[in-house]
Amino acid sequence: MQDLKVSTIQADLHWEDKQENLKMFEMLIKNIQESTDLILLPEMFSTGFSMRAAELAEEMDGNTSNNEEEEFIFALKDEMP
């Protein structure tokens, strides 16, 4: 049986600023030095919790439903040690 190597990232989010959060997590993920199988990010890592949910919500054809966060993660996976 192989051991599962898990990395966790906890960070102060840029409140309601998706692009800044994605840039920050890209840097944090790229700075992981050891081999890892799974990276755990905070819930709501791209925007943080907000009382303005209706204003931050995206339409079904918005970036999130077009997998922006998923594409972000998959673009980084091949750079991991």
C-alpha positions in Angstrom: 0.0 0.0 0.0 1.3 3.4 -0.9 1.2 6.3 1.5 -1.0 9.3 0.5 1.0 12.5 0.8 -1.3 15.5 1.6 -0.4 19.2 1.6 -2.7 21.8 3.2 -2.6 25.5 2.5 -4.2 28.0 4.8 -3.9 31.7 3.8 -5.5 35.1 4.3 -7.8 35.6 1.4 -8.1 38.7 -0.7 -11.7 39.4 0.2 -14.0 39.0 -2.8 -11.0 39.3 -5.3 -10.9 36.1 -7.3 -8.0 37.0 -9.6 -5.8 38.0 -6.6 -6.6 34.8 -4.8 -5.8 32.7 -7.8 -2.5 34.4 -8.2 -1.7 34.0 -4.5 -2.6 30.3 -4.5 -0.6 29.7 -7.7 2.5 31.0 -5.9 1.7 29.0 -2.7 1.2 25.8 -4.7 4.3 26.3 -6.7 6.3 26.8 -3.5 5.4 23.3 -2.2 8.8 21.6 -2.0 7.9 18.0 -1.3 6.2 15.5 -3.5 2.4 15.6 -2.8 -0.6 13.6 -4.0 -3.3 15.9 -2.7 -3.5 19.6 -2.0 -6.2 20.9 0.3 -7.3 24.5 -0.2 -9.6 26.5 2.0 -13.3 26.4 1.3 -14.3 29.3 -0.9 -10.6 29.8 -1.8 -11.2 31.9 -4.8 -13.5 34.6 -3.3 -13.7 34.0 0.5 -17.0 34.1 2.3 -19.2 37.1 1.6 -22.5 38.6 2.7 -22.8 39.8 -0.9 -23.4 36.4 -2.4 -26.0 37.6 -4.9 -23.6 40.2 -6.2 -20.7 37.8 -6.5 -22.7 34.9 -8.0 -22.0 34.1 -11.6 -24.4 33.1 -14.4 -24.4 29.5 -15.5 -22.2 30.7 -18.4 -19.9 32.6 -16.1 -16.2 31.8 -15.5 -16.8 29.4 -12.6 -19.2 27.3 -14.6 -16.7 27.4 -17.4 -14.2 25.7 -15.0 -11.8 28.6 -14.3 -10.8 27.2 -10.9 -10.6 23.7 -12.3 -8.4 24.8 -15.2 -6.3 26.8 -12.7 -5.7 23.6 -10.6 -5.0 21.3 -13.6 -2.6 23.8 -15.1 -0.5 23.6 -11.9 -0.6 19.8 -11.4 2.1 19.1 -13.9 4.5 21.5 -12.1 4.3 19.7 -8.8 7.3 17.7 -7.6 
